[in-house]
Amino acid sequence: MKKLQVIILFVFLVGCTSNPTASPTALPEILPVTGLLPTETIAPPTETLTPTSTPAPIFTSAPTLEPLPTFPADTGMEKLQSWIQGVFDCLLPCWGGITPGETTWQEAKQILEQLTGFSTVNASENMSCDFGVCNGIVWSLYPQTVAEGVFYTKFPENIVHSININIQNEGTQKINLLRNVGLIDIFRWYGAPPVLLFRAEPDREGDKFLEVIMVYPERQFIIRYLKLADLVNDKLVNCGKDSQIELIVLDNKKQLMSLDAIASAVETRNLHIDTGYKPVEEALGMTIHSFYVTFSTSNSACISTPVNIWSP
């Protein structure tokens, strides 16, 4: 469950789904190990990865499926926006017709290659990932938008194992995809989250951020918001403006059933969910239900947390 010039070749490495290589204009780190919140704009997602020293075993691929028509640029972005936001016949864990634990590698490639008309799409096969041998495919909208999706399969079944969608609102991007996945949208489709956590560092220099993590084990996903916040008297306040959204979808719910499981699983451990987060009751003085009622009806309602509870 942390962490965007376009690089044409994506070489996949062990467990790299949420760690783009930083460059002079890189995005804020998703969740620094030091516990500090990001304050600077860094490079667009490029997923530059390094091969492992031990070659992964070679598996015989299934026959290639007939390519689907490529989405034209004018309508393709509308299609991608609907996938990001979610549609009634494909709600998480289904994303764009791809469901971890069900969709095959060839099916996932067939679906994602429809995006080549307006985005960069790169695939790599027979890699060695932290969780075993895998195939992977990435789509990226840079430079139009700092956004990407990374999809991994797992052998021997070669079925989609995990999906990581990372959307940033940085620089001079032409399309704001963040507005497609606000709290109100998640609550509309999936209800109140079983787990709701917050993290903040109001004493940090520069921009202030409030992090929100929501976990939906039955839907097999965890979503993380990085929200711009202001110091107002003795409180840190956010009124609906998001800076980054990260979505991780897995092929089973067991890895999301406890905070310990999330913190230790290779797919989600970079979120560092066990470092500095507080439950909603402690962070905001609200219950999960009252938070859901408030933010399921408005994208601009304000989140307010006392500064003193985040002091070292």
C-alpha positions as CSV (number, residue, x, y, z in Angstrom):
1,M,0.0,0.0,0.0
2,K,4.1,5.4,-1.3
3,K,6.5,7.7,-3.9
4,L,6.4,12.2,-12.9
5,Q,10.2,14.1,-19.9
6,V,8.4,10.6,-20.9
7,I,10.6,7.4,-20.6
8,I,9.6,5.1,-23.5
9,L,10.8,1.9,-21.9
10,F,9.5,0.8,-18.5
11,V,11.8,-1.9,-17.0
12,F,9.9,-3.4,-14.1
13,L,11.5,-4.2,-10.7
14,V,10.5,-6.0,-7.6
15,G,7.5,-4.3,-6.0
16,C,7.8,-1.0,-7.8
17,T,4.2,-0.3,-8.2
18,S,4.3,2.9,-6.2
19,N,7.8,4.2,-6.4
20,P,8.5,6.3,-9.5
21,T,12.1,7.3,-10.0
22,A,12.7,10.8,-8.8
23,S,14.0,13.5,-11.1
24,P,14.7,17.2,-10.8
25,T,11.0,17.9,-11.2
26,A,9.7,14.8,-9.3
27,L,6.4,14.4,-7.5
28,P,6.3,14.5,-3.8
29,E,7.3,11.2,-2.2
30,I,4.2,9.2,-1.4
31,L,5.1,8.5,2.1
32,P,8.8,9.1,3.1
33,V,10.3,6.7,5.6
34,T,11.3,9.6,7.7
35,G,7.7,10.4,8.3
36,L,7.9,13.8,6.7
37,L,5.2,14.9,4.3
38,P,6.2,15.9,0.8
39,T,6.5,19.6,-0.1
40,E,8.1,19.7,-3.5
41,T,7.1,18.9,-7.0
42,I,8.9,15.9,-8.5
43,A,9.0,14.1,-11.7
44,P,6.1,12.5,-13.6
45,P,5.6,8.8,-13.0
46,T,8.0,6.9,-15.2
47,E,8.4,3.6,-13.4
48,T,12.0,3.2,-14.4
49,L,13.0,-0.2,-13.0
50,T,16.1,-2.3,-12.8
51,P,16.3,-6.0,-13.6
52,T,17.2,-8.4,-10.8
53,S,20.5,-10.3,-10.9
54,T,18.7,-13.7,-11.2
55,P,16.6,-14.1,-14.4
56,A,13.0,-15.0,-13.9
57,P,11.9,-18.4,-15.2
58,I,10.4,-18.3,-18.7
59,F,6.8,-19.3,-19.1
60,T,5.0,-20.1,-22.3
61,S,2.5,-17.3,-23.0
62,A,-1.1,-17.9,-24.0
63,P,-2.0,-17.0,-27.6
64,T,-2.2,-13.3,-28.1
65,L,-5.8,-12.0,-28.3
66,E,-7.1,-10.0,-31.2
67,P,-6.3,-6.3,-30.5
68,L,-9.2,-4.1,-29.7
69,P,-9.8,-0.8,-31.5
70,T,-7.6,2.0,-30.1
71,F,-9.5,4.8,-28.4
72,P,-9.2,8.1,-30.3
73,A,-7.7,11.0,-28.3
74,D,-11.0,13.0,-28.2
75,T,-13.1,10.2,-26.7
76,G,-10.3,8.1,-25.1
77,M,-9.8,10.5,-22.2
78,E,-13.5,10.3,-21.4
79,K,-13.3,6.5,-21.3
80,L,-10.3,6.7,-19.0
81,Q,-12.0,9.2,-16.7
82,S,-15.0,6.8,-16.4
83,W,-12.6,4.0,-15.5
84,I,-10.9,6.1,-12.9
85,Q,-14.2,7.3,-11.4
86,G,-15.9,3.9,-11.6
87,V,-19.0,2.8,-13.5
88,F,-21.9,0.8,-12.3
89,D,-21.0,-2.4,-14.2
90,C,-17.3,-2.3,-13.1
91,L,-16.9,-1.2,-9.5
92,L,-13.8,-2.0,-7.5
93,P,-12.1,-4.4,-7.4
94,C,-12.9,-4.2,-11.1
95,W,-11.1,-1.3,-12.8
96,G,-11.7,-0.6,-16.5
97,G,-12.8,-4.2,-17.1
98,I,-9.7,-5.6,-15.3
99,T,-10.3,-7.5,-12.0
100,P,-7.4,-8.8,-9.9
101,G,-7.7,-12.5,-9.3
102,E,-9.8,-12.9,-12.4
103,T,-8.4,-11.1,-15.5
104,T,-5.6,-12.8,-17.4
105,W,-2.4,-11.1,-18.7
106,Q,-3.5,-11.3,-22.3
107,E,-6.9,-9.8,-21.4
108,A,-5.4,-7.0,-19.4
109,K,-3.0,-6.1,-22.2
110,Q,-5.8,-6.2,-24.7
111,I,-7.8,-3.7,-22.6
112,L,-5.0,-1.4,-21.7
113,E,-3.5,-1.2,-25.2
114,Q,-6.7,0.6,-26.3
115,L,-5.2,3.6,-24.5
116,T,-2.2,3.9,-26.9
117,G,-4.0,6.5,-29.0
118,F,-3.5,9.2,-26.3
119,S,-1.2,7.7,-23.6
120,T,2.1,5.8,-23.3
121,V,1.6,2.1,-22.7
122,N,4.5,-0.3,-22.0
123,A,4.5,-4.0,-21.1
124,S,7.2,-6.3,-19.8
125,E,7.1,-10.0,-19.2
126,N,8.7,-12.7,-17.1
127,M,10.1,-10.4,-14.4
128,S,11.1,-11.2,-10.8
129,C,8.9,-9.3,-8.3
130,D,8.9,-9.3,-4.5
131,F,5.8,-11.6,-4.6
132,G,7.3,-13.9,-7.3
133,V,7.5,-14.1,-11.1
134,C,5.2,-11.6,-12.8
135,N,4.3,-9.7,-15.9
136,G,3.6,-6.0,-15.8
137,I,2.0,-3.2,-17.9
138,V,2.0,0.6,-17.4
139,W,-0.1,3.4,-18.9
140,S,1.0,7.0,-18.4
141,L,-0.5,10.3,-19.4
142,Y,2.5,12.5,-18.9
143,P,3.1,15.2,-20.0
144,Q,-0.6,16.1,-20.4
145,T,-1.3,14.9,-16.9
146,V,0.7,13.5,-14.1
147,A,-1.1,10.2,-13.8
148,E,-0.3,6.5,-14.4
149,G,-1.6,3.0,-13.7
150,V,0.6,-0.1,-13.1
151,F,-0.8,-3.6,-13.4
152,Y,1.0,-6.8,-12.3
153,T,0.1,-10.4,-12.8
154,K,1.3,-13.3,-10.7
155,F,2.6,-16.8,-11.9
156,P,1.9,-19.6,-12.4
157,E,-1.7,-18.6,-13.2
158,N,-0.6,-15.3,-14.9
159,I,-3.7,-13.6,-13.6
160,V,-3.7,-9.9,-12.6
161,H,-2.4,-9.7,-9.0
162,S,-2.4,-6.0,-8.3
163,I,-3.3,-2.6,-9.7
164,N,-1.8,0.7,-8.6
165,I,-3.3,4.0,-9.9
166,N,-1.4,7.2,-9.0
167,I,-2.8,10.6,-9.9
168,Q,-1.1,13.9,-9.0
169,N,-2.2,17.5,-9.3
170,E,1.1,19.2,-10.0
171,G,2.7,21.6,-12.5
172,T,0.9,22.6,-15.7
173,Q,-1.1,19.5,-16.3
174,K,-4.0,20.0,-18.8
175,I,-6.5,17.6,-17.3
176,N,-7.4,17.4,-13.6
177,L,-8.3,13.7,-13.0
178,L,-8.3,14.2,-9.2
179,R,-11.8,15.6,-9.3
180,N,-13.0,12.2,-10.6
181,V,-12.2,10.4,-7.4
182,G,-13.1,12.7,-4.5
183,L,-14.4,11.4,-1.1
184,I,-17.9,11.9,-2.3
185,D,-17.4,9.6,-5.2
186,I,-15.8,6.8,-3.1
187,F,-18.6,7.1,-0.5
188,R,-21.3,7.1,-3.2
189,W,-20.1,3.7,-4.6
190,Y,-18.7,2.0,-1.6
191,G,-20.2,3.5,1.5
192,A,-18.3,4.2,4.8
193,P,-14.9,2.6,5.0
194,P,-14.2,0.0,7.7
195,V,-10.8,1.7,8.4
196,L,-10.3,5.5,8.3
197,L,-6.9,7.0,9.2
198,F,-5.2,10.4,9.2
199,R,-1.7,11.8,9.4
200,A,-0.4,15.4,9.5
201,E,2.8,17.4,10.3
202,P,1.6,21.0,10.9
203,D,5.1,22.0,12.0
204,R,6.8,21.1,8.7
205,E,8.1,24.1,6.7
206,G,6.4,25.0,3.4
207,D,3.1,23.5,2.2
208,K,1.0,21.7,4.7
209,F,-0.7,18.4,4.0
210,L,-3.3,16.1,5.5
211,E,-3.1,12.5,4.6
212,V,-6.3,10.3,4.6
213,I,-6.2,6.5,4.2
214,M,-9.4,4.5,3.7
215,V,-9.4,0.7,3.6
216,Y,-12.2,-1.4,2.0
217,P,-11.2,-5.1,2.6
218,E,-14.3,-6.6,1.0
219,R,-13.7,-4.5,-2.1
220,Q,-10.0,-5.4,-2.1
221,F,-8.7,-1.8,-2.2
222,I,-7.0,0.9,-0.2
223,I,-7.1,4.5,-1.2
224,R,-4.8,7.3,0.0
225,Y,-5.4,11.0,-0.3
226,L,-2.8,13.8,0.1
227,K,-4.8,17.0,0.8
228,L,-3.4,20.5,0.8
229,A,-4.1,22.1,4.2
230,D,-3.8,25.5,5.8
231,L,-3.0,26.5,9.4
232,V,-6.0,28.3,10.8
233,N,-5.3,29.4,14.4
234,D,-4.7,26.2,16.2
235,K,-6.0,23.8,13.6
236,L,-4.9,22.3,10.3
237,V,-7.7,22.7,7.8
238,N,-8.5,21.2,4.3
239,C,-11.6,22.2,2.4
240,G,-11.7,19.7,-0.4
241,K,-8.5,20.4,-2.4
242,D,-6.6,17.2,-3.2
243,S,-2.9,17.1,-4.3
244,Q,-2.5,13.4,-4.9
245,I,-4.5,10.2,-4.9
246,E,-3.1,6.7,-4.8
247,L,-5.3,3.6,-5.3
248,I,-4.1,0.0,-4.7
249,V,-6.3,-2.9,-5.6
250,L,-5.3,-6.5,-4.7
251,D,-6.5,-10.0,-5.8
252,N,-7.6,-10.9,-2.3
253,K,-9.0,-9.2,0.8
254,K,-6.8,-11.0,3.4
255,Q,-3.9,-8.5,2.8
256,L,-6.2,-5.7,3.9
257,M,-7.9,-7.3,6.9
258,S,-5.6,-5.8,9.5
259,L,-3.2,-2.9,9.8
260,D,-0.4,-5.3,10.5
261,A,-1.1,-7.1,7.2
262,I,-1.2,-3.9,5.3
263,A,2.1,-2.7,6.9
264,S,3.9,-6.0,6.1
265,A,2.6,-6.9,2.6
266,V,5.0,-6.1,-0.2
267,E,2.2,-4.5,-2.2
268,T,1.2,-2.0,0.5
269,R,4.1,-1.7,3.0
270,N,5.5,1.5,1.3
271,L,2.4,3.3,2.6
272,H,4.0,3.0,6.0
273,I,0.5,2.8,7.5
274,D,2.0,1.9,10.9
275,T,3.9,5.2,11.2
276,G,2.2,8.3,12.6
277,Y,-1.4,7.7,11.6
278,K,-4.3,8.3,13.9
279,P,-7.9,6.9,13.7
280,V,-10.6,9.4,12.8
281,E,-11.9,9.6,16.4
282,E,-8.5,10.8,17.6
283,A,-7.6,12.9,14.6
284,L,-10.9,14.7,14.1
285,G,-13.1,13.9,17.1
286,M,-15.6,12.2,14.7
287,T,-16.8,8.7,14.2
288,I,-16.4,7.0,10.9
289,H,-20.2,7.3,10.4
290,S,-20.3,11.0,11.1
291,F,-17.3,11.6,8.8
292,Y,-19.1,9.6,6.1
293,V,-22.4,11.5,6.6
294,T,-20.6,14.8,6.3
295,F,-18.4,14.1,3.3
296,S,-20.8,11.9,1.3
297,T,-22.8,15.0,0.4
298,S,-20.1,17.6,-0.4
299,N,-16.7,17.7,-2.1
300,S,-15.9,21.0,-0.4
301,A,-16.7,20.3,3.3
302,C,-13.7,21.1,5.5
303,I,-11.6,18.6,7.4
304,S,-10.1,20.2,10.6
305,T,-7.6,18.6,13.0
306,P,-6.1,20.2,16.1
307,V,-2.4,21.1,15.7
308,N,-1.4,20.1,19.2
309,I,-2.3,16.4,18.7
310,W,0.4,16.1,16.0
311,S,3.2,17.6,18.1
312,P,6.3,15.4,18.6
